[in-house]
Amino acid sequence: MTVHLKKLSVGSESLASLRHWQTERVRNGMELMHVTRNTPRRADEVLDGGSIFWVIKGVMCARQPITELRSMQRADGKPACGIVLAPEI
């Protein structure tokens, strides 16, 4: 069964500002990735067609497919999970 994630797009004023931020990341050669402290418990189900549903200013307003979950380390040395996103919103 596919599992989706709901995430706050902190700092975004609108869907247009989220798109602009992501476009700039890609233009600068960076991956589209949302880093979070914990890996989803149902990772296999997230990777089976799951998406992030972005919440901006209290409204769920966009869906973006998840392509990969990557183990990472934060700047302070603690573990993290990089949620790699498809470019389409």
N, C-alpha and C positions, 0 to 999 in steps of 0.2 A: 504494500500500500504506500503510495506517495505521501510524503510529509512536506509541508511548506513551513517557512519561518516568517515571522512578523518582526520587523526591525524599525526603530525610529531613525529617520534621516536627520540627525542632529545638525543644525546649521543651515539646512535647506529652507528657503522661504517659500518655494513652490516646486512643482514638478519640473518646470523649466530650469530652475537653479540646480536641481539634482542632475538633470541631463547635461547642463553646461559644465558642471564639476567633473562628471565622468568623461565628457568629450575632451576636456583639457588633460585629464590623466592619460588617456589613450594617445593624444597628440604628443605628449611628452614621453611616450614610450613606456608608460607604466601599465601594469595590469589592473583590471577592475576587480578590486578585492575589498571586502569588508572584514576587518579583523575583530575578533571577539575573544573573550577570555576562555570560554569553554567550547569544546567540540560538541556538536549536537549528539545526544544520546542515541538517537535513531539515525545515525549517519547514512547507513545503507539505504534507508527509505527516503532520506533527503536527496541522495544522489540518483534515485530512481524517478527523475522527472520533477523534483522539487524546485521551488522558487522562493525568493524573498519577496514579501509583500511590504513595500515601503510605506511608512506612516509619516506624513508631513503635516505639522500643525494639527495633530489629532485626527487626521483623516487618512484612511487607507486609500492611496491614490495611484499606486503603480505596482506592477509585477515584473520581476526580473529573474530569469532562469539561473539556477546554480549549476556550475559545470564541474566544480571540484571543491573538496575540503582538504586543506593543507595544514599539517602540523607546523607550527612556527614558534619563535621565541620573541617575547616583547623586549624592548630596550632595557628593562630592569631585570632581564634574565628569566622571567616567569613564562610558563608555557601559554600558548595562544592558538587559535584556529583561524586560518585565513579562508574565508568563504569566497571562492573565485566565481565571478559572475559573467554571464554572457553579455555581449554588448547591447542587445536589444532590451528596451524597457517597454 
